[in-house]
Amino acid sequence: MKCLLCESHSAIFFFDQKTSWEYFHCRNCDLRFLDPKNRLGKEEEKRRYQLHQNDVNDSGYQNFVTPLLKIIKEKIDPDSLILDYGCGDGPVLTHLLKAEGFSNITLFDLYFKNSPEALDKKYDLIFSTEVIEHFYNPAEEFFRLKNLLRDGGQLAVMTLFYSEEINFAAWPYRKDFTHVCFYSRKTCQWINSHFKFNFFTQFGDRIGWWSS
């Protein structure tokens, strides 16, 4: 099967005996992904998102995104044009950034804020919290994100990065049925090179930052 990101050959990496789902691994870009035939339908996927308790005032949810909030505050001017890409129905990081004086934030989400006009301008910062693991077409999505950035713009993501130390079979992150793509540091470095970012930085096991 062709890799969903780099289109190189990928081979079966893991077979889930419980669900009969197959996961593939690309040795070129190191992406691991669920066989597209095993994905949820759009309506079922949206229904599962609606079950999430994404209250912007939930302290646990706020604490979860606080590490990225701190990095954005250190690196980004409050007057910057910002896009929350894949904001969902509870854009907690946007909520926290606005409380810190970041007022120029646009929301976009395929299911909950599908505003095509949001994709008609350029941004200084785009952030996606717990989004890129849901990408059905990661090559298309990263191409879009890169082209939505101004020169010198920044792309920040939160996702749980895969590493060789992880037992993929038992990994809870894999067991969310809406998680279809899993990225390693090598994958992110491939994205950095292929989409012509200037550099990639990883903070801990959940935050990735590209600079264009």
C-alpha positions in Angstrom: 0.0 0.0 0.0 1.1 3.5 -0.7 2.0 5.6 2.3 -0.6 8.3 3.0 2.1 10.9 3.6 5.0 10.3 1.2 3.5 7.7 -1.2 6.3 5.2 -0.7 5.6 1.6 -0.3 4.3 0.7 3.2 3.9 -2.8 4.7 1.6 -4.2 7.3 3.0 -3.3 10.7 0.4 -4.6 13.1 -2.8 -6.7 12.9 -5.4 -6.1 15.7 -7.0 -9.6 16.2 -9.9 -8.1 18.2 -11.0 -5.7 15.5 -9.3 -7.3 12.4 -7.9 -3.9 11.6 -4.6 -3.5 9.9 -1.9 -0.9 10.5 0.8 0.0 8.0 4.3 1.4 8.4 6.3 3.4 5.9 10.0 2.9 6.2 10.7 6.1 4.2 8.9 8.7 6.4 8.1 6.4 9.4 4.4 7.1 9.4 2.2 4.4 10.9 -1.4 4.5 9.8 -4.7 2.5 9.9 -5.7 0.9 6.7 -8.2 3.3 5.1 -10.8 0.5 4.7 -11.0 0.2 8.5 -11.8 3.9 9.2 -15.1 5.0 10.7 -17.6 6.6 8.4 -17.9 10.4 8.6 -21.2 10.4 10.6 -19.9 7.9 13.1 -16.6 9.8 13.4 -18.5 13.1 14.1 -20.8 11.3 16.6 -17.7 10.1 18.6 -16.3 13.6 18.6 -19.6 14.9 20.0 -19.2 12.5 22.9 -16.0 14.3 24.0 -16.4 16.5 27.0 -14.6 19.6 25.6 -15.7 22.3 28.0 -13.4 25.3 27.6 -13.7 25.9 31.3 -12.7 22.4 32.3 -9.5 22.7 34.4 -8.2 19.3 33.4 -8.5 20.2 29.7 -6.9 23.5 30.3 -4.0 21.9 32.1 -3.5 19.5 29.2 -3.0 22.3 26.7 -1.1 24.7 29.1 2.4 23.5 27.9 1.6 24.6 24.3 0.0 27.8 25.7 3.3 28.7 27.4 5.4 28.1 24.3 3.0 30.2 22.2 3.2 33.0 24.7 7.0 32.9 24.6 7.3 32.8 20.8 4.3 34.6 19.3 3.3 38.3 19.4 -0.2 38.8 20.7 -1.1 40.8 17.6 -0.3 37.9 15.3 -2.9 36.4 13.0 -3.6 32.9 14.3 -5.6 29.9 13.1 -7.0 27.2 15.4 -7.1 24.4 12.8 -9.4 21.6 13.9 -10.8 23.6 16.8 -13.6 21.1 17.5 -16.6 22.2 19.6 -14.5 23.2 22.6 -11.6 25.4 21.5 -9.9 25.5 24.9 -6.5 26.8 23.7 -8.2 29.6 21.8 -10.1 30.4 25.0 -7.0 30.6 27.0 -5.0 32.6 24.4 -7.8 35.2 24.2 -7.6 35.6 28.0 -3.9 36.3 27.5 -4.6 39.1 25.0 -4.4 37.1 21.7 -7.4 38.5 19.9 -6.8 37.7 16.2 -7.7 34.0 16.3 -9.8 32.4 13.5 -11.5 29.0 14.1 -11.7 26.2 11.5 -13.1 22.7 11.9 -14.4 20.2 9.3 -17.4 19.3 11.5 -18.0 22.1 13.9 -16.7 25.3 12.3 -16.4 24.7 8.6 -15.8 28.2 7.4 -14.1 28.2 4.0 -13.2 31.9 4.3 -10.9 30.9 7.2 -8.7 29.2 4.5 -8.5 32.2 2.3 -5.9 34.1 4.2 -2.4 33.7 5.6 -1.4 33.3 9.2 1.5 34.0 11.5 0.7 30.9 13.6 -1.4 27.8 13.0 -2.0 25.4 15.9 -3.7 22.1 16.0 -4.3 20.4 19.3 -5.0 16.6 19.1 -5.9 16.9 15.4 -3.2 15.5 13.1 -3.7 12.0 14.3 -7.2 12.2 12.8 -5.9 13.3 9.3 -7.3 10.9 6.6 -5.0 12.6 4.0 -1.9 13.9 5.9 0.0 14.8 2.7 -2.9 17.1 1.6 -3.4 18.5 5.1 0.2 19.4 5.7 0.5 20.9 2.2 -2.6 23.1 3.1 -1.2 24.1 6.4 2.2 25.1 5.0 0.5 27.2 2.3 -1.7 29.0 4.9 1.4 30.3 6.7 2.9 33.7 6.0 6.7 33.8 5.4 8.3 33.1 8.8 5.0 31.7 10.1 4.9 28.9 12.7 2.9 25.6 12.8 2.4 24.0 16.3 0.7 20.7 16.9 -0.2 18.5 19.9 -0.3 14.8 19.3 1.2 11.8 21.1 4.3 11.0 19.2 5.2 7.3 18.5 8.6 6.0 19.5 10.2 2.5 19.2 9.9 2.1 23.0 6.1 2.0 22.8 4.2 -1.3 22.7 1.9 -0.5 19.7 -0.5 -3.3 20.4 -1.2 -2.1 24.0 -0.8 1.6 23.3 -4.0 3.4 24.5 -3.5 6.2 21.9 -4.0 3.7 19.1 -7.2 2.3 20.6 -9.1 5.5 20.0 -11.0 4.5 16.8 -10.7 8.1 15.4 -6.9 8.0 15.6 -5.7 6.9 12.2 -2.2 8.3 11.7 0.8 8.1 14.1 3.9 10.3 13.8 7.4 9.8 15.1 10.2 12.3 15.3 11.5 11.0 12.0 8.1 11.5 10.4 8.1 15.1 11.6 11.6 15.7 10.2 10.4 14.2 6.9 7.5 16.7 6.9 10.0 19.5 7.7 12.1 18.7 4.7 9.4 17.8 2.2 7.2 20.8 2.8 10.2 23.1 3.1 9.9 24.3 6.6 13.1 25.8 8.0 13.3 23.6 11.1 11.3 21.3 13.4 11.5 21.2 17.2 9.9 18.7 19.5 8.9 19.6 23.0 8.4 16.5 25.2 6.3 13.7 23.8 3.3 15.7 22.6 4.3 19.1 21.1 5.8 19.6 17.6 6.8 23.0 16.2 7.6 23.8 12.6 9.0 27.2 11.5 8.7 28.3 7.9 
